[in-house]
Amino acid sequence: MAMLNLHDIELYYETDGTGIPLLLIGGIASDAQSWQTLTHYLVPHCRLIVPDNRGVSRTTPLHAEISVQKIADDCVALIQHLGVRTVNVLGHSMGGMVAQDIAIRYPEMVDALILEATVPANSMRNNALFADWAVSFAAGTNRELWFRNIFYWLFCARFFENEQAVRTAVRFSVEYQYPIDPVAFGNQVKAIAAFNSTELLSQIKAKTLVVAGKEDLLFSPDECARLAQAIPGAAFILMDGAAHSIHMEQPRKFADCVLDFLLDRR
């Protein structure tokens, strides 16, 4: 656990392991803890580098200016600070947009790119949906209800068959010691809406894997497949038993995909 002083933020990050360097970039409102289901599978093989994105948790100030490009620049500054010459990058959802931007603008720094449940540009439907989430959160909507409604979009139908698991997840989210800041959440929503890498994807030179959840309601398998098709030489995997939060619902299977790809085990 450490802090990196950048020009407008104090960037919180964690590192673990001693293998090949792997940068993990979380999605909207997600911090380093969001990868916990996955990290113990990766640590024996990877040196994990996991920041809290600007506007989230322990990175301060929470109300610093946010854009996908600024988060990408923060990640690059962190990699340089750690003395890592090149890195593998895994980004989920908004973090996948950040990962795309790093691969496009800093190609010399990226060995391999893994894009989990992400797209090059958010749909108008999703922009409206995320904006509604931000408005309702800022308006003080009951937090348990707010998280439960978001979970309908994040997890597959099977998850909701276990009501105790749902209640536990909701309670953890409501009681989390680093709560979502409504202004910062709104800023991340705007950053997602402003991002569009569609015309730049052909510039990505890194070896790339795109992974989609078969039941993802936010970024459909077809959208993720089109992302893979637009990146030269990219591979595509469709994961059964998962919706948008693949690494939470299928951590072992997803970790195997990541390691097979990075270590050329197939």
Salt bridges, closest charged atoms under 4 A:
ASP8 OD1 - HIS7 NE2 3.59
ASP8 OD2 - ARG54 NH1 2.98
GLU14 OE2 - ARG58 NH1 3.68
ASP31 OD2 - ARG58 NH2 3.64
ASP52 OD2 - ARG58 NE 2.91
ASP73 OD1 - ARG105 NH2 2.95
ASP74 OD2 - ARG54 NE 2.69
ASP101 OD2 - ARG105 NH2 2.71
GLU116 OE2 - HIS247 ND1 2.87
GLU163 OE2 - ARG148 NH2 2.94
GLU163 OE2 - ARG167 NH1 3.88
ASP181 OD2 - HIS63 NE2 2.76
ASP216 OD2 - HIS244 ND1 2.87
ASP240 OD1 - LYS214 NZ 3.42
ASP256 OD1 - ARG252 NE 3.67
ASP256 OD1 - ARG265 NH2 3.93
ASP260 OD1 - ARG265 NE 2.77
ASP260 OD2 - ARG266 NE 2.81
ASP264 OD1 - LYS207 NZ 3.07
